Amino acid sequence: MSKLSEEDYRSIPLHATLALAALVVIMAGMKLGADLLVPLLLAIFIAVVCTSPVHWLHRCGLSLRMSVFLTLIFMLVFLSLIGLLVVNSFSTFIQALPDIETRLYEHYWDVLNALASRGLAIDPDRLSSMLDMDEEGSWVPPLLGELGNLFMQSAVVALLVIFLLFETLNFRDKVSLALENPAPSLMRFSEFSLTLKRYLAVKTVISLATGILVWLSCLIVGVEFPLLWGVLAFALNFIPNIGSAIAAVPPVLLLLVAQDGGAWQALLLATAYLVINFVLGNLIEPRVMGQALGLSTFVAFLSLIVWGWIFGAAGMLLSVVLTMTLKIALDSHPQTRWIAHLLGPGRRRGGVTEGRDARRPPWLRRH
């Protein structure tokens, strides 16, 4: 191994400064182009997940075009049915909002009176202004506007997914024409895409299982709008650390103020949320994915802040997926693999760092 010269050592701070400046410029550009990038990133990740059924249908004897077509039909029908159920549940929730807000106000004043009787006087006007509780339902119109924008974005994402899936049919041919020696690039891209596809598939299945179990828990406990809370738990499960806690707040609070609910029912539902997320998120998910697809807690939380700043709420939703995509891409190249190791949890099972093959997820290890 050749030693670094004195000139090379002197150039390290300059290179680090240039890399940091380039990173800042890239992040600023991504923030400015968030309206364009967010639908594109969502479409790419959905298309990556959809390639699994496409390849399965192709192995069953169907042509690639027919496999893509059938996958798209199934995806659109499934999402349309789920969308109709969610819209119906949400419209019922909007109609019930006046009654829910009335109950919230009653409990709000009951809590203030109980605190005042124990010598903890709180100015209700000041607290109401902090919580923005002066006008009932004042937040509904902005919420409906955001939902309308969400449906428009969903239509754009669906179209992008359709075009991306058909674009994958000729991707290898395009790379072969563009490069003189495409084999190394195709092999590296195949390993990257396989790992990313497996990660997204596992993460989606875990989130789907979380949503289904939350829906069943809400049905058993008797909270209103169980389907809505199940879908919310599925979506927010992609947000690290705080997503599951945020998803639990509305149904627990709703059950707390319900006429046939109470503190014990709310505590039972909160416990169900805790058990579901602990078992799926801390026990099953790491075991299925393997240590190679893990992130350190600090990196996961930092990614939540950074991607949330760049892309807003969508960035928080995609923070782990985006960071894992970056980690997988870095791990696929020898020169940048050390950065991928810094992003990971750092220790293997039993505290032993094994060879390169151990850094792969279980489905990529050589047997």
N, C-alpha and C positions, 0 to 999 in steps of 0.2 A: 504494500500500500504506500503510495507516494505521500510525502509530507507536504503540508501547506507551506507556501513561501510567506515571507513577511508581507509582501504586497497582497497576497490573498487574505491574510488576517486583517489587514487594514481595510480591505474592501467589504468585509462582512457587515459592519454598521451601515455602510452605504446601501448595500443590497437589502438589508432588513428595513431600512427607511423607505426605500423605493417599493418594497413589497407591501409595507403598511399603507403607504400612500395609494397604491393601486387598489388595495382592499377597501379603503375608505371611498374611493371614486366608484368602485363597483357597487358597494352598498348604497351609496347615494343614487346611482343610476337605477338600481332595482327599486328603491323607494319611490322614485319619480314615475317609474313604469309599472307600478303595482297593479293598476287597473287592467293592464294588458297581461302581465305575467301571472297573476293569480289564476285566472281561468285556464291559461295554458298549462301551468303546473298541475292543477287539479285534473285536467284532461290527460296529461301524460301519466300520472299515477294511476288513474282509473284504467287507462289503456294497458298499462303494464299488468295490472291485476287480471284484466280480461284476456290476456294472452294465454293464461293457463287453460281455460276451457277451449280456446281456439286450438291449441296444440293437442288437447285430449281428443277433440272431435276429429282432428286430422289423423291421429293415430288409429282412430276407429274406421278409417277408410274414406272419409269425406275429403273433398278438395279444400285447399286453403281458403279460397274465396267463399265456398259454401259454409265452411267452419266459422269464418268471420261474420258472415251474414246471419247465421243461426245464433251466434253469441250476441250480436247486436239486438236481434229480435227479443231474445230472452231477457237481456239487460233492460231494454226499454219497457217491456211488459212488466217486469218485476218492479222497476223503479216507479212506473206509473201507478201500479196498485198501491205500493207503499206511500207514494205521494198523495193519492186520493184519500187514503186512510188518515194520514197525518193532517191533511188540510181539513178533513171533516172533524177530526178531534180538536184541531186548533180553533176552528170556527165555533165549536161548542164551548171551548174555553173562553173565547172572546165574549160570547153571549153571557157566560156566567161571571164575567169579571166584576160587574157592579155588586153582585152579592158577595163575591170573594173580598172585594175591597171594603165593603161594609163590615164584614167579620174581622178583617185585619185592623180596621180603625177601632172596633170595640176592644179587641185584645190589646191594641196599642195604648188606649187610655186606661185599661185595667192594669197594665204593667206600670204605667206612670203613677197611678193612684196607689198601687201596692208599694212602690218605692217611696212615695211621699209619706205613707203611713209608717215607714221604718226610718224616717229621718233623712232619706236620700232625695231631696227635692230637686227636680230637673225642670228647667224652663221649657214648657211644651212648644212655645212658639219658636224658640231657637232650635230645638231638636227637629221640629217639623220642617223648618227651612233647610236644615242640614240634610234631611232625608228626602226633601222635595215632595212633601206630602200635602201641600196646600190645595192642589187641584186634583180631584179624583179622576183617574183615567187620562191625565194629561200626557202620559207617555204612550198611549195607544196609537195615535196617528203616526208618530215617527216610526213605531214598530211596524205598522202596516206598510209604510213606505219602504222600510228596509226589506220586508218580505217580498214586496213587488220587485225590488231590485234583485233579490235572491233568485226569484223565478226566472228573470231575464238572464242572469248569469248562468243558471242551470241549463237553459236552452243553448247558450253559446258553448258551454262545456260539453253537452251531449253531441253537438255537431263536430266539435274538435275531436272527440273520442272516435266518432265514426271515421273521420278522415285519417286519423293517426293509425287506426287498426288496419285500414286498407293500405296505408303507406308502408306498413311493416312487411307487406307481401314481397316488395321489391327491394328491401333495404340491403340485403346481402349482395344482390347484383349491383347496386349502386356503389357500394364500398369496393367491390371487386374491380369495377371500372375506374374508380377514382384513384386507387392505390396500385402501385406496381407489385408490391408484395403484401396482399391483404391478410394473409394467414395470421400473423402475430396480432394485428389490430382486431381481427374478427374473434380470435380466441380470447383476448383480454376483454373485449366488449361482451362476449357470450358469458364469461364468468361474472362480470359486473351485472349484466341484465338478469342472469339466473338468481344471483344472490338478492338483488333488489326485488325481483318478482316474488321470491319466497318470503322475504321480510314483509312486503306489503300484504301478501296473502295471509300470513300468520297474524299480522297486526289487525287486519280486517276481520278475520274469523274470531279473534279474541274480543274485539270491540262488539261484534255481532252477538257473541255469547253473553257479553256484559249487558247489552241492550235487552236481550230476551229474558235474562234472569231478573233484571230490574222490572221489566214489564210484568212478569209473573209475580214478583214480590209486591208490586203495587196492586195487582189484582187480589192477591190473598189478603193483604192488610186492609184493602177497601178504599184506597185513595182515588180521587177523581182523575180522569184523563190518563190512564195507565200507559196507553200507547204513546202518547206525547212524551212522557217521561222516559220511556224505553228508547225512543229515537234520540232524545236529548243525551241520554247516557251513552248510546252508541257513538254519537258525534264527538262529545267532549272527552271520550276515553282516549282520543288521539292527542289530547293536550296533556303534557307530563305534569306530574305532581299535584296540580290544582284542578285539573279537568273533572275528575270524578267527584271531588268535593263540591264544585260548583253545580254539577248535575244533581246532587242530592238535596241542595237547598230548597228549590221550589216545591217538590212533592212533600218533603218533611214539613215545611212551613204550612203548606196547604192542609196537610193532615192534622197539624197542631191546632188550626183554627176551625176545622170542620165540625159540623154539628154532631156527627156520630164518631168523631175522632177524639183526640186528647193527647196528653203528654206521653202516656204509655205506648199508644199506637205509633206516635211519631218516633219515639225512642226505638221501637221495634223495627221500623222501616230504616232508620239511620244505621242500626246494627246490621241489617240485611245488606245495605249498600257497602258497609265496611267489610263484611265477610266476602261479598262477591268480588270486590276490587282487590282484596288481599290475596284471595285464592287464585284468581285469574291473573292479576298483574304481578304478584310477587312470587308465586309458586309455579304456575303452569307456563306463563309466557317466557320467563328466562330459560326454563328447561327445554321448551320446544325450539326456541330460537338459537340457543347456545350462547356461550360467552362472546363469540366473535361478533355477534350482532347486538352487543350491549353498549350502553353509554354510561359514563359516570354520572352520578347524581348532579354534580356541579355543572357538567356540560349540558345535561338535559335542561336544567333550570336556566342556564345562560342562553341556550338556544331559544327557549320560550321568550325571553326578554328581547333578544336580537331580532328574531323573525317576527315577533309581534310588533316591534318598532318599524320594521321594513314593510310588512304586508298587513298590519292591523290584526283584526280578529282571525282572518284566514291564515295569517302567518303563525299565530298561536296554535291554531288547529293543526297546521302542517309542520310545526317546529321539529318534532322528533323525526318525522318522515324525511324532511329536507336535510336534517343533520345526518341521519343515517345514510341517505343517498350520497352525501359528501364523504362520509367515512368509508363507505363501500368503494367509491371511486378512488379515494386515496389509497386504500388497502390493495387495490388491483394493480398498482404500479410500485416497483421496488424502491424507487427514489423517494416516494412520499408515504411509504408504509409506516414510518416512525410517527408521522402526524396522526394516522389512524389509531395507532396504539395509545397515543396521548388522549384521544377522545374516548377510548373505551374504559371499561371498569378497572383494567390494570392487572387483575389477579385471576389466575385460572382456578379450576376446581382443586381444592386441596392445597392452594397456595403455591403450586408448582407451575412455572412457565415452561411450556412444552415447545416442540418444534413448529415449523411453519404449517404443517398439516393440521396441528391442533388449533391453529388460529382460524381455520375454516369452520363454517357451521357444519352440523352433522351430515347434511345432505351432500356436501361437497368433499368430504374426507375420502381419502383413498382407502380401499379395503383390500 
